[in-house]
Amino acid sequence: NAGVTQTPKFQVLKTGQSMTLQCAQDMNHNSMYWYRQDPGMGLRLIYYSASEGTTDKGEVPNGYNVSRLNKREFSLRLESAAPSQTSVYFCASSEAWTEIYEQYFGPGTRLTVT
Amino acid sequence: LAKTTQPISMDSYEGQEVNITCSHNNIATNDYITWYQQFPSQGPRFIIQGYKTKVTNEVASLFIPADRKSSTLSLPRVSLSDTAVYYCLVGDMKAAGNKLTFGGGTRVLVKP
């Protein structure tokens, strides 16, 4: 099992450009999440999807959109990138109602907006 | 989600035990306490989770007093590879689509 995979690993954008970050999980989890982590800070939740077909805003959703394409895939789109969106983006997945609740994180995408 | 407070940083030496205490005065009845570890340039990794008393796994122990207003993560005999940021999270972990709130974490530096 690959767990949670993210593409790309690195990306540089110019202000105003758009891009989509891809995330996939092979653990058959119902819930998926997108976080951002600025240097020296903790993670902040952007959007999450409790189950296929549903998405909800997290703490910092402005400037982003998401799509839960199917149970495996959850993408994050920046429509018009801004320097304030320079960050490391982590995707995670989880399953509720288990003995131990754990979120599994991907390796991250490092995004720089110039 | 309950707010958590933990030390910003801690230094230790190889072979010592490291204890990190997290305060969560507003913990709710359904809330669990979970700790994650994050190495530089990697996503966080689950360490341990508990509801009350003591939980132990192959990596760490988690001590939770009866009032549950704080918890202590104990890392026995640390090595250099335990240098990382440790996050304490509190929330109703059993709910579907549960969101995690990460604070600033505790930066643990293990010295030789």
Contacts between the chains, C-beta under 8 A, distances in Angstrom:
chain1	res1	chain2	res2	distance
A	4	B	43	7.8
A	30	B	96	6.7
A	30	B	97	7.8
A	31	B	96	6.4
A	31	B	97	4.8
A	31	B	98	7.4
A	33	B	99	7.4
A	33	B	100	7.8
A	35	B	102	7.7
A	41	B	104	6.7
A	42	B	87	6.5
A	42	B	102	3.6
A	42	B	103	5.3
A	42	B	104	5.2
A	42	B	105	5.7
A	43	B	44	7.0
A	43	B	100	7.7
A	43	B	102	4.2
A	44	B	102	7.3
A	45	B	99	5.4
A	45	B	100	7.1
A	45	B	101	7.4
A	48	B	97	6.0
A	48	B	99	5.9
A	49	B	97	7.2
A	50	B	96	5.1
A	50	B	97	2.5
A	51	B	96	6.8
A	51	B	97	6.9
A	54	B	97	7.7
A	56	B	97	7.3
A	58	B	99	6.3
A	59	B	101	7.7
A	90	B	43	4.9
A	90	B	44	7.7
A	92	B	43	7.2
A	94	B	98	7.3
A	96	B	94	6.1
A	96	B	95	6.1
A	96	B	96	4.0
A	96	B	97	7.1
A	96	B	98	6.5
A	97	B	94	6.1
A	97	B	96	7.2
A	100	B	46	7.9
A	100	B	49	5.5
A	101	B	32	6.8
A	101	B	34	7.3
A	101	B	49	6.6
A	101	B	93	3.5
A	101	B	94	6.1
A	101	B	98	6.9
A	102	B	34	7.9
A	102	B	46	4.2
A	102	B	49	7.3
A	103	B	44	7.8
A	103	B	46	7.1
A	103	B	100	6.1
A	104	B	46	7.7
A	105	B	43	2.9
A	105	B	44	5.4
A	105	B	45	7.1
A	106	B	43	5.7
A	107	B	42	6.6
A	107	B	43	6.1
A	108	B	41	7.3
A	108	B	42	7.3
A	108	B	43	5.7
